[in-house]
């Protein structure tokens, strides 16, 4: 979970306007004094349009100390904090050779940089810097991180605009036998919904919407509403609802808050799995098996894994040993997390335990402690 939070933190620094890190939840490792004065380092390697990027951030005392980007092993830029001269930016040949009047325009962007703003955010949205558009787009549109509080943003737009998505989703829901006939979206005029007292809040949401940042608000019914813009330029608030059939075969509308936690979690997962099937996305799902029966969790993962036409990549964390199935995964696709004697969480791959015995039962071996990463609980007396 903390690894996924770290990726989410980096994503937000890249795509959002961040001017101050003093309130961010970023602390050094507190269980070992030698790390107190060390920066927190984030390194993300990713592939987009056949190009390999490496993006690195180092943050210390809520200040960005270092930021650098490589494309196909060539430096795009490096930003470093120098005590005497402030922030210094080194530009690789990729930028210098492709931008006319480079020396004239770079001071404009350098003046906007501060201790909390990533250089990739500042210039990744500017078409002048072609080498930075791809990595910015990857963080903004291709990296999809789903926490246990995901609020179904993907559904609302897709159900309203994507017929293929809706048809595929309806089929999946019926196959899973959830007791749900279909999903639907209820739409309300945003200005009327919020009223005059919240006009400024709506204006702020619209400004963020234009930047590609989407907000949810909680209504009096405890449901979450997403801001959307219609083809006519009007702003609406929309919420996802489920449709059931009653004993008289009539439609009954349920809010998501009226569904069980298990149903809510399945509905949280489905658009992510569909997104990873049809689009070149890296979808990361936290607590995949939360409130899910293990048969349902296995069915969802097996279905996605067996579909060789999937365009995206799927990463999940889970606590169900039944998911350790060699029919679904390669051994290098399974990673364990375990604390070392210094209480640091270490990640290691099942591939490190490679055996000549191809018939080994991964689940049984894990439960018996062969791979570690299993709680060692002494007898508890209540």
Secondary structure as UniProt FT lines:
FT   HELIX           2..15
FT   TURN            22..23
FT   TURN            30..31
FT   HELIX           33..35
FT   TURN            36..37
FT   STRAND          40..48
FT   TURN            49..50
FT   STRAND          51..60
FT   TURN            61..62
FT   STRAND          63..71
FT   TURN            72..73
FT   STRAND          74..82
FT   TURN            83..85
FT   STRAND          86..91
FT   HELIX           93..98
FT   TURN            100..101
FT   HELIX           102..110
FT   TURN            111..112
FT   TURN            115..116
FT   HELIX           119..124
FT   TURN            127..128
FT   HELIX           130..137
FT   HELIX           138..142
FT   STRAND          143..146
FT   TURN            148..149
FT   HELIX           153..161
FT   HELIX           163..175
FT   TURN            176..177
FT   STRAND          182..189
FT   HELIX           190..194
FT   HELIX           196..198
FT   HELIX           199..210
FT   TURN            211..212
FT   STRAND          216..218
FT   TURN            220..221
FT   STRAND          224..229
FT   TURN            231..232
FT   STRAND          235..245
FT   TURN            247..248
FT   STRAND          251..255
FT   HELIX           256..258
FT   HELIX           261..278
FT   STRAND          282..285
FT   TURN            288..291
FT   HELIX           294..306
FT   TURN            308..309
FT   STRAND          313..316
FT   HELIX           321..323
FT   TURN            326..328
FT   HELIX           331..333
FT   STRAND          335..339
FT   TURN            341..342
FT   STRAND          345..349
FT   HELIX           350..353
FT   TURN            358..359
FT   HELIX           362..367
FT   TURN            368..371
//
